[in-house]
Amino acid sequence: MLPRDLVDEIERELTAARAAVSADRTRIAALEELQVLALMLAATRGRPASPQDLLSAAPTYAERERRRRLLALLR
């Protein structure tokens, strides 16, 4: 069996790596959703969508805030 301090170090690194992967997955899912929204908006407007277009096209305040959070992930 490995000495406990080495095992602890490995476990800390595994925890950190798992957290990073989880954050990356969350970011990827949010960016994919943002991409779909921007593509749909561009298709309906016949031109590239701007961040302002994306926010102003939101049907509710809550959706506008959600889109604002998605855009923050992009920047």
C-alpha positions in Angstrom: 0.0 0.0 0.0 1.2 3.5 -0.7 2.2 5.8 2.1 -0.8 7.8 3.3 0.6 11.2 2.4 1.0 10.1 -1.2 -2.5 8.7 -1.3 -3.8 12.0 0.2 -2.0 13.9 -2.5 -3.4 11.7 -5.2 -6.9 12.0 -3.8 -6.6 15.8 -3.7 -5.4 15.9 -7.3 -8.2 13.6 -8.4 -10.8 15.8 -6.6 -9.4 18.9 -8.3 -9.3 17.2 -11.7 -12.9 15.9 -11.4 -14.1 19.4 -10.4 -12.3 20.9 -13.5 -13.9 18.3 -15.8 -17.3 19.0 -14.3 -16.9 22.8 -14.8 -15.8 22.2 -18.4 -18.8 20.1 -19.1 -21.1 22.7 -17.6 -19.4 25.4 -19.7 -19.6 23.3 -22.9 -23.3 22.7 -22.4 -24.0 26.4 -21.8 -22.0 27.4 -24.9 -23.8 24.8 -27.0 -27.1 26.2 -25.8 -25.9 29.7 -26.6 -24.9 28.6 -30.1 -28.3 27.2 -30.8 -30.0 30.4 -29.6 -27.7 32.6 -31.8 -28.1 30.4 -34.8 -31.9 30.4 -34.5 -32.0 34.1 -34.1 -29.7 34.7 -37.0 -31.8 32.5 -39.2 -35.0 34.3 -38.3 -33.5 37.7 -38.7 -31.5 37.0 -41.8 -28.3 38.4 -40.4 -25.7 37.5 -37.7 -26.9 37.8 -34.2 -25.3 40.3 -31.8 -25.3 39.9 -28.0 -27.8 42.7 -27.8 -30.1 40.9 -30.3 -29.9 37.8 -28.2 -30.9 39.6 -25.1 -33.6 41.8 -26.6 -35.3 38.8 -28.2 -35.8 37.0 -24.9 -39.5 36.7 -24.2 -39.2 37.3 -20.4 -36.9 39.0 -17.9 -35.9 35.6 -16.5 -34.9 34.4 -19.9 -33.0 37.6 -20.6 -31.0 37.1 -17.4 -30.4 33.5 -18.2 -29.0 34.5 -21.6 -26.9 37.2 -20.0 -25.3 34.5 -17.8 -24.7 32.4 -20.9 -23.0 35.3 -22.6 -20.9 35.9 -19.5 -19.5 32.3 -20.0 -18.4 33.2 -23.5 -16.4 36.2 -22.4 
